[in-house]
Structures are given as C-alpha cells and as structure tokens.
Amino acid sequence: MTPFGELWDRSLRTLGIEAGLNAMVDAGITSEEVDALYVGNMSSGRFTNQEHISAVIADHTGLSARNLPAIRVEAGEASGAVAFRDAYLSVASEVYDIVVVGGAEKMTDVSDAMAHEIFATSVDQQWEVFLGATVPSLYAMMARRHMHEYGTTKEQLASVAVNAHKNGSKNPNAQFKNQISVEAAAKAGMVASPLGMLDCAPISDGAAALVLAPLDIAKRMTDHPVVIAGSGVATDTISLHHRESLTTMRSTSVAADLAYRRSGMTPEHVDIAEVHDNFTISGIMAVEDLGFVEKGQGGPAFESGKFDIEGDLPVNTSGGLKAQGQPLGAIGIAQVVEVTRQLRGDAGDRQVDSPQVGLTQCVGGTGGTSVVHVMKVI
Amino acid sequence: MTPFGELWDRSLRTLGIEAGLNAMVDAGITSEEVDALYVGNMSSGRFTNQEHISAVIADHTGLSARNLPAIRVEAGEASGAVAFRDAYLSVASEVYDIVVVGGAEKMTDVSDAMAHEIFATSVDQQWEVFLGATVPSLYAMMARRHMHEYGTTKEQLASVAVNAHKNGSKNPNAQFKNQISVEAAAKAGMVASPLGMLDCAPISDGAAALVLAPLDIAKRMTDHPVVIAGSGVATDTISLHHRESLTTMRSTSVAADLAYRRSGMTPEHVDIAEVHDNFTISGIMAVEDLGFVEKGQGGPAFESGKFDIEGDLPVNTSGGLKAQGQPLGAIGIAQVVEVTRQLRGDAGDRQVDSPQVGLTQCVGGTGGTSVVHVMKVI
C-alpha cells in the first residue's frame, strides 16, 4: 500500500499504480503472470473527473498491453471490500488464477466542502441528503440512540479513537501518528452531536493492493500465504430511517454470519480484526454486530482495553480509518493488507503475538452495504 | 427494459427499479428467489449525485429486505456489459443460482454541456480531455484515419445511421423512431469533422435488466431460454495516441476472440449482432474487428445492405445506440435484451427470421474496455 494522508504530490493514477506494482513485487510476479485486475473506487468521477479507472490503471501498470480484463467495483466506502470479494470469487471459482485487486481514492484535489458533498453520495440522496442530512449527522443519530439505549458515554466513544491513534503511531503509513487522550477526544469541537472532531475519520488520499491466487500457486510465491476462509456481503436499506434499529447494522451481522459459516469459525476464533471506524460509534457497533461482545457492551469493552494491541482481541492495529486514514475505495483493501501483515508476522512495532485468524469488516454508506472476510494462516 | 429517451418524469432509481422488476416478472420469479443483484452504471455520482446505487436499487426492489449482495460495476460506457459478464461468471461458477443484472443511466438531469463533460470521464482526462479532446473528436480522428486508409466515405458512415433509424422505427422503446436518408445524414451539421450530428448517438435516460440462472433452472422459467455460449472482456490503453492503430480496436478483437473460442463459434456462425455504434465509425470498426468483414470493408458492407434486417447479418435490429438510445450504463444490458428477444422470436416488427446465434459488443471510452458475448438458442 501507499502511505495514507494528504498526498498533494500524487494523483489517483500514480497512487493506484504504486500500490498495484508494490503488490506484484511483494508477490514476486510480473504483469505477465496476472490474469485480471479488480479495482475498488468510490467516486473517482466526482473527485478527479475520471471514470473508467479500471482501464486507466490496467494501462499504466502494463496490464492492458496484454489486453487483460479490468473491472471497477463500487459500493460506497465498501468499494474496496466488494472488489476484494469479487476478485476472491473469480479465483475461488477458477475463472482466473492470479488476480491483482486494488483500491484507491484521491480525495484532496477538491475543496473540503466538495469532499463532504461527495462523501454523502454513498447515502440516500433523495430521502436523506436532499433534506439536509450529512454522513456525520446520520452516524450521530446512531450514536445518540446507542447512548440512550445502552448508556454508552462520550468517553467510551473517545476510547475508540484513542486506541486508533495509539496504533496509528506505530504505523509508518498512517495519516495520523500522534497519540490522543480520552479527555482531548471527548472535548474536541463538535461536528454533529454527540460526535466531535476526534470521533470522525479524516479525508485522505491513498491506495492499497493485493495479489490473489489459488493456494498451490500462492505457496510458490511465499512461505506465508494467507487464506481467505470466509466471505460475506450483504445489503440493507440505503436510508437509515427505514431500519428497525439505529443501533445495529443488519448488513454487518448478516455478512458476518455468512463469513463465519463459510469459514467454520465463530467470533471466539478471531484473534485480530480491522473494523470500519469511520466514526467512533461505528467501531462500537461493529464489535457488537460481529459478535465480539454483546449488543450494548462495545463502549465498555473499548474503554476496558479489550481491543487494544495488548488486549484480548486487538482491533484496528493499523490505526483504522480514524488514524491510518480513510481513502474511501482503498479502505477495504487496506484492512486486508493489515490483517495479512499481522498473520504473516510482518506488522513491525504493532505486531500482535502470533495471530492465527483475522477478520475485516467494511461498510458502505450507513450500512447499505457491509462486507466481512475471515482470513487465516495455514 | 424501459423506453429509452429524454424521460423527464423518471429518476435513476425509478428506471432501475422498473427494469429490474420487469425482468423478474418476465422470468416469473419473485425477489424471494433472487440470490444477488449486479448493476452496471457509468456515472451516477456525476449525473445524479448518487453513488452506491447497487444498495439503492436493491433496497427499492425489495432485495435488501433479504440483505442480498448487490454490486455496482463500472467500465465507462461498457459498464452494463461488464456487469453482465460479472453476473454471468457468478452463475456459471456456481457462486449464485438466480441473479438479476441491470444497467441504468439518467443523463438528462444535468445540462447538455455537463452531460458531455461527464461523457468524457470514460476517456483519458489527463492526456486527452485536459488538452481539449472530446469523445466525438477522438472518434472523429478514428473516422478520418479510416477514410484515409480504406477510402471510407461520408455516405458509408451515414449508412450506419440510416440502418439504425430504420430499425429504431420498428422498436417501441427506441428514442428515435424517425427514418433518415443517407443524404440527410451526410449533410447534417458538423460535430467533429468528419462526424456530423447524425453520426452521433444521443444523450438518453433508460434502464434494462435480465435474469440469469443455470440452464436447468432457466428451463423451468421459460420454454425459450437463451444460453450464453461465450464471453470475453479486454482492455487497451485508455488514451488513443498510445495505440498502434487508430482504425482497429484491439480490445474488441481480443474480447471477440475469447468469446468465439469459448463458444466454439466463428463470425460465420453469427446470425444477428448488436454492436456499439456510439458514432457511425464505431459501427464500421466493430463489424471489422468482430470478423464479419475484412478490415476496411465495413463501410461498403453497411452501404450494400449486408447489415440491414433483410441482409445477410442483421446488425443493431434494436436501432442501436444511435436510434434506440444511449443511456450509458444500460447499453450493454439492452444489447443482450435485444438479442434475447430476437433469439426467442419476440422482436415484433423487427424480427429476423429464426436466428440461432447472436453477438453483442460494447465499448468503454474509445476502446479502453471492450466486451463481447455470444448467445445461442438451444
């Protein structure tokens, strides 16, 4: 992956190419050995005026010299995760052997106001945005309801961000490497009550990529292949007000159930997880909807240190969206990159002790799409 | 499919829903039987401010009530065709059984100037559009070179449009039902020399959808299932100036070769074809690159009536992009709808006599992506 951050000197295509080529170098393959390219990207048409970036990246990574298939997949902020699933299915079903899958987003070439307008293209324009809702305000409603139903506190929300920044400080690719305190996070300027500035993930540029292959081929590439054990994707209503509950993402729980069943795993098997903490409340709902704790216990669990790197179940060792950064289409791939590094033992200062099973969870919009993958070492 | 045209009273979501539900009704299934949704769309983020329309359409067709997977695929104007391929692979590889795949675009909610700016997001922004190139001007360069190399005439270009309008006049869903003459087409106001107004397909709204299933299940739905016999997708450089030739689309010839080989067919087997005639020159290059005629013979062949409904190999019986309309993400699906109707014998006034094999060809940008499918009756 590339570093995440405000990368003024890099364009969408240079980011995508850098990540794609790095992944091929890491796998020890050349473009001659690749069968197809999948690209996750949320809104290059809005951010950079360029649609059809599957062909752009295929071209500039040398893949179109062989006229290889290149597919862009989009599902809001879950674009990278859905591209990863599509690429995985194409290999698992023996359509292709070696596939490169990448995610990229260049968000800082537009104004902050425009970036936030584009952000909101992942939620319901007709029934939410048109009436004044923003992405932060929708998540704020979830947070407020979660506080009402379960007694979740501002400090518990803050503890999600504190954990993220602590981990991000150990990640060379992270956008934010500064640690923060619960007090500072809880008192940060308000964005959409109860969510303050430090409850929100940033606007970021960045890209990440992976090489997928059948296990026999992967074993020739590396001594430490990581296996995709289960995969689930699910939708829910695009608009928040159509749901039975504001405090659970049904798309996440359904996707997780699919991924657990297909992998033969339960939440108890998971050693590390990367979850979609675009807002602190999302991190709390994620660990609940994934079955790591009972519904309502996410806040206390984050506060207790359960999800710290030294805790029972390290969550977002990368720094998560909050500290590693949030280049929309790249998120879902970066999560898998982090889990892969951890499972390989390549995570440097933030390495968890010998994890065997890792999980990723990525969300589009306010949960209109969720994607869960379970990975393991062999 | 919905009618194609300037549909002021319909939104992207109502178009997508109408086509999706119509396809399910035609297949005699309910949303309860569907396993997944694939959506082809080029630029809903630019045209309507709404990304993540996979979830929007899944929601409004009732599919997200069951939290079904929904995937949007984008490859410029080939978005629908690539979505069709992705959906096809998901069924052929037994990931899913019954899949709905749709394509939709709503282009008329923005100004004409903006629509053309969005159009150009499928070609190279950095090395083409930034320097003043437009989609018509890039195709005009191909046309000019084709005239230079092969003696193709303005009247031969015009004959592609004349054929399209003649067929469109028999298609209730077509945007243009008026017939035109070669003289009128050749003398129409210039857009980008040598391409005049009647060499160019229009700006359109519309949607189309299909139900895919394994053959044993399809046979329970209909007495006339249409089989996908071969599928190919290929890329080329995103920018025109990087190619060896301006008069052939290598992505089309590679995709066609894949589709022919997988289906065990040759161009001689094809009874009908829907090709990507976004400009008249594209129709000429398509019939050459697909192997229907020798390179350089596309113009004379159109002029001779070979590709008329009454000719040897009817092309674009729907009216093509030129007359049926050009709602970008819907094109690739609408092509398959037309071939399906023809192969089933359901094409009304424009029915060809008992075709057995049909082909579709769809292009993103200036050929950065091409997609070819071969279909047959059983």
Interface residues (C-beta under 8 A of the other chain):
Chain A: S11 R13 M42 S43 G45 R46 T48 N49 Q50 E51 H52 S54 A55 V56 A58 D59 L63 S64 N67 L68 P69 A70 I71 R72 V73 E74 A75 G76 V82 D86 L89 S90 S93 E94 V95 E117 I118 T121 S122 V123 D124 Q125 Q126 V129 V233 A234 T235 D236 T237 I238 S239 H242 R250 S251 V254 A255 G364 G365 G368 T369
Chain B: S11 R13 M42 S43 G45 R46 T48 N49 Q50 E51 H52 S54 A55 V56 A58 D59 L63 S64 N67 L68 P69 A70 I71 R72 V73 E74 A75 G76 V82 D86 L89 S90 S93 E94 V95 E117 I118 T121 S122 V123 D124 Q125 Q126 V129 V233 A234 T235 D236 T237 I238 S239 H242 R250 S251 V254 A255 G364 G365 G368 T369
